[in-house]
């Protein structure tokens, strides 16, 4: 069944355009207003009428097909308007609505609207007298709490998403939350991820392993030759990725191991960790990552004021801990914010937590490489490379739960060329 835009819808869409909310922002979220308007009486009607409504697929003019259905669970009744993505109708698809009512008295509990195709990116609306309370989540992290919208809750259930943007624009950074990428930089980074992925078969894992300036496999501790069948550890692998950019700039030579091992005790640590610099080397990963970023910056001819100049320290909604970084659970949000602010950059993450004892020391003991970008349709993706293999953010969250990750930002300018190896 096809539907036409009602006069009220046309007025609201025109208002959104005049307010500058569409197409730049409002149009980023696929709309299903025509279907919600069609089922207005069901949405606002009695609990019995709502529960009895049959599931149906509805075609929209100029928009995605929408699946309407009712579900009951845990003493609640849910009215779902799910936008089609590909050949499915995901609950967490961009523009989908889930309206929750009490199965006991029929009262509205909340409405949830997904503004990106991600389970952690949604708006939650709550009735509050003649007003509506709103909270906004970005990749599972709250970025707006108890924001008040000066309209009744029920009025928003059959309003366009642009109406929510209009009302909350002074309270929410929608320009950031709805960012869909910078095509040139994103395609370049996506191509780099593809090249790294294709080259993974040429490297293997080895304890304390890296390549030297000539591409020979050596041990990081003393730069002695590994011999036949050499490989890389996590630090050597991060260097291998950076060498893919550095090599073409340096006439085919790669970064030296000695310079990357330089310690910076005056920039990190404390009186407790100073005693264990040699015995436990607690900041090895942080120093190595900072040295990699500084070396590549100098090869590009960028100003490099010091080893900390590539640290990711200031991000909206998140709190940076000095020389520790951000919780791994916030990594996806951190990389999203970085990709929006610094398109075309990749990141080395130094994973750390308190280990050993006595005394327990915070140790930066593992490195991973992140390439965040937006797809051609604006979805956020992160290519994760970890110890000579491809991983995922979900895998890192499981393996490093409770850890922190310190991020270094590196420019992905130029063409990435897989480093060659020599015996």
ABEGO torsion letter per residue (X at the ends): XBBBBBAAAAAAAAAAAAAGAOAAAAAABBBAAAAAAAAAAAAABBAAAAAABBBBBBBBBGBBBBBBBBBBBGGBBBBBBBBBBEABBBAABBGBBBBBBBAAAGBBABBBBBABBBAABBBBBBBBEABBBBBBBBGGBBABBGBBBABBAAAAAABBAAAAAAAAAAABBAAAAABAEBAAAAAAAAAAAAAAAAAAAABBBBBGBBBBAAGBBBBAAAGBBAEBGBBBBAAAAAAAAAAAAAAAAAGGBBBBAAAAABBBAAABEBAAAAAAAAAAGAAAAAAAAAAAAAAAAAAAGBBBAEAAAABBABBBGBBBBBGAEBBAAAAAAAAAAAAAABBGBBBBBBBBBBBEOOBBBBBBABBBBBBBBBBAAGBBBBBBBBGGBBBBAAAAAAAABGBBBBBBBBBABEBBBBBBBBX
